Amino acid sequence: MRNELEEKIEPVSNSLNREVTKAAGVVSSATLLSRILGFIRDMVIANIYGAAMVADAFFVAFRIPNLLRRLVGEGSLTAAFIPVFTEHMETGKKEEAWDMVNSLTTILILFLLGTTVLGILFAPAIVKIIAPGFYTPLEKYRLTVHLTRVMFPYIFFIGLTVMAMGILNSLKHFAVPALAPAILNISMILCALYLSSMTEHPIMALAYGVILGGMGQLIVQIPVLLKKGMRFKIRLNFAHPGVKKVGLLMLPSVIGLAVAEINTFVDTLLASLLQEGSVSFLYYGNRLVQFPLGLFGVAMGIAVLPLFSITSAKNDMKELKETLSFAMRLVFFLTVPATVGLIILRVPIINVLFQRGEFLLESTYFTATALLYYSVGLFAYAGVKIVVPVFYSLQDTKTPVTIGCIAMAANIVLSIALMFPLKHGGLALATSLASILNLGLLLFVLRRKLGPLGIRKITVSFMKFTLATAVMGSLLAAGSHFYFRLDSYLPERLGVLALSVALGMTSYFLIAYLLRCEELEFLVDFIKKRASREKTKGK
């Protein structure tokens, strides 16, 4: 049975599949810690600030430097940098690779400093454009502007942090970069709890927590970078072939990410025109969807990009497609049940996590609506995180941009059409539908580019764990309906919720085992071998 399974999943790439799983496991474990701390952070924010005016102001202000972080750092820089850096290292040009790193870092420092100064100066205009509904009352607008100015330096620290993450991920070091975001959450939690009473406005404590967290994320990367051989020297060599290549690859990637962020800002703009609290409802709903997405989709996406880049550099398209098929099946195996679980348990989850202090029962129901519609697109959000790195590894950043533009146009049209009947829920649903369209078009183009991608195998697996998910969903729905009470004591609600989740997971994996889902068998086999190796090391 084991040999048959390995023949099915393996061909040439069983070792690569295990490397993907190992890397994704490291990132996923670190992400789990960060996400748990993120939920604690959001619970603290909900308790102290609720889902009213000050919370809306903070979320909008924090979104602005986050936009720039994704445009110049987390998305475009890593997408362009990792394939080029990997190519240099794989072909023995290590000295040239580190010279490229120094030049890019120097350029990035200058760019981030200029962006920070401009952001602080033009904060009033930026807030007017992004959240026009905030101009009345004037107090809300002024608070948002002040928060934006205080938090804008975050882009400087996080931009350099993302550069460090890209270097370490290229060198197949995933643990410290994945753990770094936990520092931001810890900083925000501590500042909210202990500085709120010391600031002119309590919400300012969160802004200070953001800045301190950004600094901390950068500082923890430095020792590992030094250990890996980086010695930073100020270089401003625009003529370096690697710098030119990264710049050319970044341009369409920046445009593509700008398209994705336009979707987010369209949501923010339209939500600012709806009832007060709509921005916060969307934020909390999206945060809950980001939990499984970060654990499975983002973690796998981070893990596969360097490995896709290696197979692409070797021009081994068969192995690349095998790895893609494996990654997608594994991610869908985990995200489909997570989707159903979030939809069925949305009210209990929000009630247990957030409903206390300034976060009222009404806020729970409004946030549950956002979570429902965001969850519909979870599998697509995760799928895009896997498919886009294939294009990046092939040093094709134009195709995701083109498809992203189509998805953006669809999202804007759907948002305007759905916001009137469904309010903020319509904005969340539009995002999900646009993501599904994005994934479908990416797979269509990739198939034409590389040939068959193993979609039939993915579809068969999808049908199996969809059946397992249906059984799990029935049990969750029954348990939630008969045993969860919104007015009971918190320990009782938490116990019922935990038991429901445990029962749901057990039933899902049991049915998947009976259906002989290859993904489950691979995970079990991988865990057994890892445990055996650890036991051997211990001896």
N, C-alpha and C positions, 0 to 999 in steps of 0.2 A: 504493500500500500504506500509506504513512504517513498519507494523508488518510483512508483507510478506518479505520485504527486510531484516529485522533483523533476521528472521528465516533462510534466505538463507545464510547470512554472519556469523551469530552468533554462532551456537550451544552453546557450553560452553564458547566460546572464545570472545564474543562481547566486554566484558570489557577489555580483553587483546588486542584485535584489536584497541580499543580506546587508550589504553596505548601506543601501538606501534605508532599509528598515532600522538599522543600528543608528544611523545619523538622525533619522526622523524621530526615533525613540528618545535620543538625547535631547533634541530640540523640544519634543512634546513634553517630556518630563519637566524641563525647565520652564516651558510655557505654562504647564499646569500650575506650578508654584506661582508664577506671575499672575495668571488669571484668577487664582484663588485670592491673592492679595488685591487684585483689581476689584473683585467682588466686595471684599472687605472695604476697600476704598470707596466704592459706590454706595455701600451700605452706610458708611460714615457720612458721605455727602448727602444722601437722601435723608438721613436722620437729622442732620444739622441744618441743611439748606432747603430740603424738600424738592418740589418740582415747580417752583414759582419763579418770580422775576429774577432774583439773584442767581439762581441755578441756570436759568436760560442765558443770562449775561455771561457767566463763566464758560459754559459749553460753547457758545459762539466765539468768544475770545480765544479759547484754547484751540479751537478748530483752525484758526488762521495760521499760527506757526506750525501746526500739524500738517497743513496743506503743503507748506514749503518743505517740511521734512520729507514728505513723500515724493515731491517733485524732484528735489535736488539730491536726496539721500536714499532713503529706504528702497525706492523703486527704481528710478532711472539710473542712479550711480551704480548700484550693485548689479543691475541687469546688464549694464554696459561693461563694468569693470571686471566682474568675475570671469567671463569667457576670455577676455583679452589677457588678464593676469595669469589664468590657468594655462592658456596657450603658450605664453612665454616660459612658464615654469616647466611645462611638459616637454618643451623643445630645448631645454637646457640653457635658456637665456636668463638665468637668475639675477645676475647683476643688472641687466637691462630692465628686468621686472621691478626690482627695488628702486631703480632710478626713476622709473615711471611713477611708482607710488609716491615718492618724495615730490615730484613735480605736481602730481594731481592734488596732493595734500596741501601744498603751498597755494595753488590756485583756489582750492576750496576754502581755505582760511580767508583769503582776500574777498572772495565772493560772499561768504557768510557774514563777514564784518560789515560789508556794504549793505547787504540785504537787511541786517538788523537795524542799522541806523535809519535806512529809508522806511522800514516798517514802523519804527517808533514815531518818526516825523509825520507820516501819512496815516496813522491809525484812525483818525476821525473819518477820513474819506473811505477807508477800507470797510469800516463798520457800516457806513451808510449804504455802500454797495451790496454788502453781503446780507445784511439784516435790515432792510428798509422799514420793516414793521416795528423796529425797536426805537424809532425816533420819537415816538410818543408811548409812554411818558418820557420826558427828557431825562429823568433820573436814570432810567434803564439804559439809555443811549450813552450817557456820560460814564456810567459804571463799566459798560462794555468796553469803551475806549480806554479807560484807565487800566482795566485788566489786560487788554491787548498790549498796551505799552510795557507793562510790567513783565509780561510773559514772552515778549518777542525775542529776547536774548536766548531763549530756549533753543531756537533754531540753530544758533551757532554751536552750542554744545552737542545737540543731537545730530547735526550734520556730520561733525567729526566722529561721533560715536558710530554712525552708520558706515562711514568709511572704514573704521577699524573692524567692524563686523564683517564687511565684505572681504577684507584681507584675511581674517581668521577663518571665515567659511571657505574661502578658496583653498586654504591650507588644511581643510577638513577638521578644523577645530570649531566645534559648535556649542560647547557647554557654556563658557563665559558669555559669549554674545547673547545666547538665549536667556541667560539668567539676568542680564543687565536691566531689562525693563522692570524687574521686580523692585529695583532701587527707586525708580520713579514712584511706584505705588506706595512703598514704605515711607518715602519722603512726604508725599501728599497726605497720607494717613496721619503721620505724626504732627505735621503742621496744622492740619485741620483740627486735631484734638487739643493741641497745646498752644497754638498761636492765635486761634480765632478770637479769644477774649483780649488779646493784646494789640490787635490791629484796629485801625480806624473803622474799617468795615470788615466783619468776620470773613467774608468770601475772599479777602485779600490773602488770607493765610494759605489758601489753596494755590494761589498764584506763586507765592514764595516757595511752596512745596514743589511746584513744577520746575522752577529754576534750579533749586538744589538737587532735584532728581536728575535733571539733564546733566549737571556737572558730575554727579556720582556715576552715571552710566559711562561717561567718557573715562573717568579716572580708573575704573576697574579693568578696562581693556588694556591699559598701558603696560603693566607688567607682562602680560601674555604676549603682546606684540614684541616686546624686547626679547623675550625668550625665544620667539619664532624667528628672530634675526633682523627685525626692523630697526634701523638707526636713522631717525629723522634728520634730514638736512634741508635747509631752505633751498629749493630749486625752482626756477621759473622757466622751464624749458617747453615752450609751446610746440617746438619743432620735433619733439620726441615722437617717433612713430606710434608708440603705444598710446600716448596722450591724444594724438590726432584721432586714432581709431576709437578710443573711448568717447571722445567728443562727438564724432560722427554717429556713433551708436546711441549716445545719450539723447541727441536732439529729437529723433522721432519718439524715443521712449518718454521724454519729458512731455511731448505733445500728447502721447497716449495717456499718460498719468494725469495730465491736465484735464483730459476728457473725462476720466474717471472722477476726478475731484470736482469737476463742474457739476456732475450728477449730485454729489454730496451738497454742494452749495446751492443748487437749485432746490433741493429738499429743505435746506436751512432757510433760504429766502421765502419759499412758499409757506413753510411752517411758521415763520415769523408773522405771517399775515393771518394765521388761524388763532384759535383761542390761546390764552396764556398757558404756558406749560407744554405746548406741543413740541417745542424743541427738546425739552427734557424727556418727554414720553418717547420720542424717537431715539434719543441717546441711550436711555436705559434699555429699551427693547433691542437696539442694535448691539449693545454691550453683551447681552445674554447670548445672542447669536454668535458673537465673536469668540465665545468660550470654546465650543466644539470646533469652530473654524480655525482658531489659533492652534488647538491641540492637534488637529488632523490635517487640514488643508494647508495652512501657512507653514506648519512644521515640515510637511512633506515637500512643499515648494522650495523651502530653504535647502532641504537635504538633496533634492534632485538636481538643482541648477549646476553645481560643480561637477556632478557625475554625468549629466547630459553634456556638459561642456567637454569633458574628457572623451566621451564616445564620439562626439561631433568632431573634435580635433583629430581623432583617429579615423574619421570617415566611416565609422561602423554604424550604419543606419539600422541594421537589423537589431543590434543590441539596444540602440536608442529606443526603437519602437517597443521592444520587449519590456524595457524599463518603464516606459510611459504606460503601457497597458497594465503592468503590475501595480504601479503607483495609483492609477485611477481606480482600479478594482479595490485596492486596499482602502483608499479614501472613501469611496462610495459605501463600502461595507460598514464603515464607522459613522458616516454622516447621515445616511438614510434613517437609521433608528434614532439618531440624535434629533433629527427634524421632527419626527412623529412624537418623540418624548417632549420636546419643547412646546409643540402645539397643544398636546393634551394636558400637560401639567403647567401651562403658562401662568394661570392665576395662582395656583399654590406656590410656584417658584417665586414669583414676584412678591406675593404676600409674605412669605418667610424671609426673603432676602431684604426687602426694602420697606415694607409697610410698618413704619414706626415714626415717632416724632412728627416732623412736618410732612411726611409722605403718607397721605391719607388713602382710604379705601377707594375713593374716586380715582386717584392717581394710579392705583393698582390696575383697575379695569382699563383705563386709557392706555397704560403701558402694555398691558396684555394684548390689546388690539394691534399695537405696533409689532410686538413679538410674533404674533400669529402670521402677519403678512411678510415679515422679514424671513421667517423660518421657511417659507415656501421655496425660497431661492438658495437655501443653505448648500445643497448638493452642487448647484451651479457655481456659487462663490468658490467652493473648494476645488471644483473641477478646473476653473479658470486658473487658480493658483498652480495647478500641475501642468496645464497645457501651455500657458504663456512662456514658462522657462524653456520649453522645447524650441520655440522660435528664437529666444534670446541665445540659446546655446548654438544655434545655427547662424548667429549674428544677423538675424532678421528682426529688426525692431519696428519695421514699417507696417507689416501685416497686422500685428495687434493694435496699432494706432488706427488703421483704417476701420477695422472691425469695431474698435472702441468708439469711434465717431458714430457709427451706425447705432450702436447700443445706447450712446448718449442721447442721440436724437429721439430714439424710441422712449427712453426714460423721461425726457422732458415732456413729450406729447402725452404719455401715459400719466405722468404726475399731474399735469393740468386737468386732464380728463377725469381722473379718479379722486382728486382732492375734494371735490364738491360733494359727491355722494358718500365718500368714506373718510373725509377729513384727513387727519395725519396718517390713518391706516392706508389711505390711497397712495400716499407718498412712499410708504414702505413696500406696498404691493408693486408699485411701478419699478422700484429698485430691483425687486426679485425677478420680475418678468424680463427686465432689460438684461439682467445677468444670465438668465436662461438663454436668451437670444444670443448673447455674447459667446457663451460656451458652444452652442450649436454651430455658429459660424466659424469659430476657431477650429473645431474638429473637422468641419467640412473642408476648409482650406488646407489644413494640415494633411488630410487624407490625399488630396490632390497633389500635394507637394512630396509626400513620402510613400504613398501607396497605402494598402490596407493597414489599419492600426490595431487590429484585433477587436474591433467594435462588437463583433458577434459574441466573442468570449466575454466581453464586458457586459453585454446585454443578458446573456445566460446567467452570469453571476448576479446581476442586478435583480433579475426575476426571483432568484432563490432568496436573497436576503430581503426582498420586498415582502415575500410570503412570511418570512420569520418576523419581520417588522409588524405585519398585520396582526399576528398572534400577540405580540408584545403590546401593541396599541390597545387591543381589546381588554387586556388585563389592567393596563394603566387607567383606561377610561372607567372601568368598573370600580377600581380601588379609589380613584379620585372622587367619583360621584357618591359612593356610599360611606367613605370614611373620613374625607378631609372636610373640616369645618373652619370657616374663616374666623369665627369668634371664639375658638378654643384657645387654650394657653399655648404659648410659643413652643415649649418642649414637645407638646402633643402634636402640633402641626409639623414640626421638624421631624419627629419620629415617623409620622405617616408618610411624609414626603420621601424620607430616606428609604423607608421600607418599600415604597412604590417603585423608586428608582432601582433598588436592588432586585426586586421581583422582576421588573421589566428587563433588566440586563440579563438575568439568569435565564428567563424564558427565551430571549432573543438568541443567546449563544447556544442554548439547548436545541432549539429548532434548527439553527444554522448547522450544528453538528449533525443532526439527523438528516439534513439535506446535503451533507458532505460538501459544504462550502469550502473551496480551496483556500480562500483568504484566512478563514479561521484555522484551518489545519496548518497553514504556513506560519501564522502567528504563534500557535501552540508549539510547533516544532522549533521555531526561532527562540522562544522563551526557554524551552527545555535545554537547548544547546548552550544558550547564554548562562543559564544557571549551572550547568555542568562545568563550563569553563571557569566560572567564578569559584566553584567548589574545588576544582583542581588547583587553581591559583592559591586558594586558602591553605591547601595542604603543602 
